[in-house]
Amino acid sequence: MRGQAARVVLFVALLSVLAADVSVGCGSHAYVYGPVEQKYTSVIGEVDKTIMVGGQTYQVPASFFSAISVGDTVKFNGTKWSIVKTADGRPVPAQYAP
C-alpha cells in the first residue's frame, strides 16, 4: 500500500509539471500568428490598445495598433509584433516587416 501511495504522489507531481509547462507556453507571451479579427480600446483615449487574433485578445503597443487594420495578418514572436501581410494587398511598411 505504501509503494502505491508513493506512485500516486509521483504521478500527480509529474502531471503538475507537465500542466505548468503547457500553461506557460500558451500564455500571453507565446507565439501569435493570424489575421486581426477586431481592434478596440478599453476606454476612448486610453493607452490600452487591444486586438483579437484567433479568438484571443492581446494588448499591443499604440504605434503598432495604429499601423494595422482588421484583416491584416500579424505575428508576435514573444518580444515583437510585426505585420506579415496586409488585408488589402498594400506592401508591408518597412518598420513592421518580419
C-alpha positions in Angstrom: 0.0 0.0 0.0 2.8 2.4 0.8 4.5 1.9 -2.5 1.2 2.5 -4.3 0.7 5.8 -2.5 4.3 6.9 -3.4 3.5 6.1 -7.1 0.3 8.2 -6.9 2.2 11.2 -5.4 4.9 10.9 -8.1 2.3 10.6 -10.8 0.5 13.7 -9.6 3.8 15.7 -9.3 4.7 14.7 -12.9 1.3 15.8 -14.2 1.6 19.1 -12.4 5.0 19.8 -14.0 3.6 18.9 -17.5 0.5 21.0 -17.0 2.6 24.0 -15.8 4.8 23.7 -18.9 1.7 23.7 -21.2 0.0 26.6 -19.5 3.2 28.8 -19.6 3.6 28.0 -23.3 0.0 29.1 -24.1 0.2 32.4 -22.1 0.2 35.9 -23.4 4.0 35.8 -24.2 3.6 32.8 -26.6 4.0 33.0 -30.4 0.9 34.5 -32.1 0.2 34.3 -35.8 -3.0 35.1 -37.7 -5.4 37.7 -39.1 -6.6 40.6 -36.9 -10.3 39.9 -36.2 -11.0 43.0 -34.1 -9.3 46.2 -32.8 -10.5 48.1 -29.8 -9.5 50.1 -26.8 -11.0 49.7 -23.3 -11.8 53.4 -22.9 -11.7 56.0 -25.6 -8.4 57.9 -25.4 -6.8 55.2 -23.2 -3.4 53.7 -23.9 -4.9 50.2 -23.6 -4.8 49.0 -27.3 -6.2 45.5 -27.8 -6.5 43.3 -30.9 -8.1 39.9 -31.4 -6.3 37.2 -33.2 -7.6 33.6 -33.3 -10.3 34.4 -30.8 -7.8 35.6 -28.2 -7.2 39.2 -27.2 -3.7 40.7 -26.9 -2.5 44.1 -25.8 -0.3 45.8 -28.4 1.8 49.0 -28.5 -0.1 52.1 -29.6 2.2 52.6 -32.6 1.5 49.0 -33.8 -2.2 49.4 -33.1 -2.4 52.5 -35.4 -0.4 50.8 -38.2 -2.6 47.7 -38.5 -6.1 47.2 -39.9 -8.7 44.5 -39.4 -7.8 41.6 -41.7 -4.0 42.2 -41.6 -2.0 39.1 -40.8 0.2 39.7 -37.8 2.7 37.8 -35.7 4.2 38.1 -32.3 7.5 36.2 -31.6 7.4 36.7 -27.8 9.0 40.1 -27.9 8.0 42.0 -31.1 4.8 42.4 -33.1 5.0 42.6 -36.8 2.8 42.7 -39.9 3.1 39.7 -42.2 0.5 40.6 -44.8 -1.9 43.5 -45.2 -5.6 42.8 -45.8 -5.8 45.0 -48.9 -2.6 43.9 -50.6 -0.6 47.0 -49.8 3.2 46.5 -49.2 4.1 45.9 -45.6 5.6 49.0 -44.0 9.4 48.6 -43.6 9.4 49.2 -39.9 6.8 46.4 -39.4 8.4 43.9 -41.8 9.0 40.4 -40.3 
